[in-house]
Amino acid sequence: MSTSQSSTYKQGHSSYTVANHQLRTAESDAAFLLPHIKKTDHILDIGCGPGTITTGLARYASEGTTVGIDLSAEVLQKAQKLAAEANLPTQGPGSVVFVQGNVLEGLACPNNTFDIIFCSQLFGHLVPPPDVPLRALTEMRRALKPGGVLANRDAVAQHFYPQSLDLDRLWVGNLSRALSKGSPFADATSHIMPSLFRRAGFDADGGKVRLGAGTMVYAGEESRKWLAWRATGQLQPGDPFRQSWLDAGISENEIQETLLAIRKWAETEDAWYASLQCEMLAWK
């Protein structure tokens, strides 16, 4: 595994973290991109994780090819298994392949290779902004064909309701501290994505950059229970996600306070969670 980007991703791939990634599909997380996919497109999914979005994108490019890359060999095995179970070929039209790769060290492809490049929840892990995410974005643009589409989705804000349980501080605030390794940035990467696209060379003034927003909501007893199960598991000793909190200077007392608040939230009738997502489309 490469080291430079792996040093920016600290949440690991425990069963609890991957369970969250496995909920993501092309329809739930890339709906804003789907109308722009042609059957013959050559697609690259960067930071593909367990491949649930990647395999979905491949169905829209049924006469093209789709490639998923990720840092983790372990999670790529899950992606390959998923594609095999879906009977997706590994070569020829409609094929899907998964390879280990690191966008910060350069994509293993010539200039102007892909019709579509997609990434979801990637840029928040490329720190510090703006330099590191800009380097990744510039490399993605290099690999994109003229007229090709770069699509990105990243969380901008998260809120737990009722807010009296203080999870906006305990979970959202501490997660931000962990992602920034202890010192939250004045402007998180997702907040400045339009500026980064412009700096990477996309023609924002010429109508080649489109900014939108999506949402993610957890509501209802079963959804709350699942989210609490995942979050509680991630904050147990031995999970890399928990270690990322400790490395950011979050105390054991704060972790225990967070766990208690999560349990209370899950048990609170009509409690809910919402996340605002920045959705960017840019044409080269």
Beta strands, then each sheet from edge to edge (+ up, - down):
strand 1: 42-46
strand 2: 65-70
strand 3: 95-100
strand 4: 114-120
strand 5: 144-161
strand 6: 209-219
strand 7: 272-283
sheet 1: 3+ 2+ 1+ 4+ 5+ 7- 6+
end
